[in-house]
C-alpha cells in the first residue's frame, strides 16, 4: 500500500484551512461588533424631548375643475298626442311554438333493396391529371354513384379520396352508363359505390 506524505495530503490540509477560516471569521465579526457598539455611547434617554419642531402646513391645493362638454343637441320628434288613452285593449297574440323544419330540397329517393344490381354498360376512363402524373400518384378513388331508372348517373360523390385524383374520377364517373337495378321486374333508382383506378404505365 502506498502511503501519503502528510504535507501532500490535500484532504487533511483542506480541513485545517476550513477550521482556521471559520475561527478567523468569528473573531473579525466579534471585533467589529465591539468597535461599533463602543463608538456610539449616546444616551438617548437624556436627550430632551421638550423640543417641539414646528412647521407650516402648505395650503390645500385646489383641484382644477374639469370642464364638462356641453350636451349634444337632441333632435325633437313630433308626437301625435302626449295623452295616453285609458281604455286600450291589447289583442291576444298566439305564438306558434311548434317548429317545423324547412322542406328538404328535391333529393332523389333511392331504393335500398333490389333483386338485380346495376351493371356498368359504358365506362369512360378518367383523364389522368398531369400534376398527379408528374408526382407519381396512383391509387383507387371510391365514388358513390346514384343511378336512375334509365341507367344514367344522376349524382356522384367521393367516399374514398386520393388528393389530386378526386375531380378526374368524378368527371369520368358522371359519363358512365349502367344497366339499371331491378326490383321485381321493375327498374329502380339506387346508389352504388364504384372504384375508379389510376395507374401509371
Secondary structure, DSSP 8 states (H G I E B T S, - for coil): -----GGG-HHHHHHHHHHHHHHHHHHHHHHHHHHHHHH----TTTS-S------------------------------S-S---S----------------------------SB--EEEE-------HHHHHHT--EEEEEEEEE-TTSBEEEEEEEE--TTTHHHHHHHHTT-EEE-EESSSSEE-EEEEEEEEE---
